[in-house]
Every structure is written in structure tokens, then in C-alpha cells.
Amino acid sequence: MSINTTFRVAAVQAAPIFLDLEATLAKTISLIELAASHGAKLIAFPETWIPGYPWFIWLDSPLWSMKFIQKYHHNSLTINNQQYKRIEKAAADNNIMVILGFSEKDHGSLYISQAIIDQTGQTLLTRRKLKPTHVERTIFGEGDGSSLDVVETALGKVGALSCWEHLQPLSKYAMFAQNEQIHVGSWPSFSMNNESSHAFSGEMHTAISQVYSLEGQCFFIGSCALVSQEMVDMMCQTEAHRALLATGGGYACIYGPDGKQLAKPLPSNEEGILYADINLDDIILTKAIADPVGHYSRPDVTRLLLNKTKRQPMVIAEKNQEIPVE
């Protein structure tokens, strides 16, 4: 596969049209077209961009948040349905790779998912967040290791993780060990009151993103959502709710393989797209200093086991066939 080592990438910082699949789909396509018109060859979208991050799960009890569940389910995206194919078409029409964060609807369950769609409109990978974070587990299921992959593309080796998956050392190492060159980190916004823990702050998110780029000697494209006033009005029904969730919270970022900031951040309450021109050859210099899966590794001392088995809720056995128990 012929690879162009120099090109422009784009990281979205914007608010979805919350709980409105069709409207957010239209905004997605508009942002794809905008990025392509500015010469970008890759665009990255935030975590659960479609239909928006479910902040209601953090505001009150699980029982209270159930009032939003049906609408959230109906407006989540099903892989390979007509809405999904419109995003594939937009990628092809604009000759741009799209890394999409979305709430995936698979029959009765939801998953925090990402798709890597190449510039021809072909989906190269769909993956699910391995472990939803904290109260996310009240509405989202778990992924498995079958799609913890870095994929070969016309732009190089591309991988993606969601939000606090970037705090999982073993998951990160699995990406590094596949010689990831371009990493997309999909984040929600950082507008939730973080007085209880600095871990929820935008400052920590940017630090995590920057460290990932240097640890893996890869380019880090960090997309980040905003919370709009409409979202606050829809979800915050008491003063206590409004004290927890504010508007804004955008911390999109782009870092080079040496941890250098490649794009000036937008104000945290401003929608837009970050752009950076990258050169994959820059990775060579950083790898020469420290390659954690090559010359700077000690697999005889510590190494990673990656289970690529796909979870199956039902296995149909033929007559007299033995099924191994995991």
C-alpha cells in the first residue's frame, strides 16, 4: 500500500444536536465537508458524538436517568444501516478518512463505539470501548479484544481509543505494539463540575493525550465535544443538576510523536476544527530515542497477552461437537 507521509489532519470540537440522530448526522456531514475543503485527509469526532454523550447518567440516580433512555436508544446509530452508510458516502465524496465516535445500537444493547472509515467510504474497523467508565456501565455494554486493532490505511497505521481507555496501560501498550502511527482519542466534553476530582478536568485530559503521543511515538488527534445550552436545558432539571453541568468543556488537541503541540487550542466554549500538517517521518527520530515495543523494551521481563477472542452470546454446536468452555 502506497503511503503519503505528509498530510493534514483535523480534530472536531463541537456540540452534537443532542438526542437527534438525523440532525447530528447532517452536522457530521457538514463538518466532514468543511474539513475536506481545508485540505484535511483525516477528521476525528468525539466520544458518542452521535447522538451526544449521555451526561444525564452523572446528574442523578440511575432510576431518574431512565426517562432519557428510550430516546437515547432510538437516536443511537446502527452499523451498516442507511444513516451509517451516509457517513461512509460523505467520506468517499470528500476523499477523507473519518474516525467517528458514536453510541452503537445493537438490538437491545448500546456500546460506546468508534469506526474508522477510509477515504473510499470503506469501513476498516469498528470497535467498542472495552470497559465503560463508572456510571456509563448503567447504559453501555462492554467491548472485547477482537477489535483492539491498529489498521493499515493509505495514511499509515491508524488506531483509536475512547476517553479513559487512555488510562489503561495494557490497552495502550496493545496499540503501541501494533506500531500505531496515528492515534485518535475520542473524548466527551470537560464541563462537568470537577471539584470532587481533578481527574475530570480538561487539563488532565490534555496531559493524558500528550503523554500518549510520546509513549507511543505517534501523532495524537484528540477530538472533544462541547456541552451546548440546549443540552443543559434538556438534562438539568434542578439547581443541583445545573451546578454539576455547565456549557462548553471543549479541549480538542493535536500532538506530535515527541509530545509537541501541533495546533493552537480553541477556547473551551467555542466550536471549530483544529488542523495540523503532519509528517510520518517525524516518528523515526522519536523512535530512535525510545521505542517501547522495540529496542527500548524487555519482553523477557514484562510482556502483554492480548486475547482477540470475540465474545459470542450463543454458540451453536453441531451434533456430537464439543464446545470448549472458556
Buried (B, 14 or more C-beta within 10 A) or exposed (E): EEEEEEBBBBBBBBBBBBBBBEBBBEBBBEBBBBBBEEEBBBBBBBBBBBBBBBBBBBBBEEEBBEEBBEBBBEBBBBBEEEBBEBBBEBBBEBEBBBBBBBBBBEEEBBBBBBBBBBBEBEBBBBBBBBBBBEBBEBBBBBBBBEBBBBBEBBBBBBBBBBBBBBBEEEBBBBBBBBBBBBBBBBBBBBBBEBEEEEEBBBEBBBEBBBBBBBBBBBBBBBBBBBBBEBBBEBBBBEEEBBEBBBBBBBBBBBBBBEBEBBBEBBEBBEBBBBBBEBEBEBBEEBBEEEBBBEEEBEEEEEEEEEEEEEEEEEEEEEEEEEEEEE
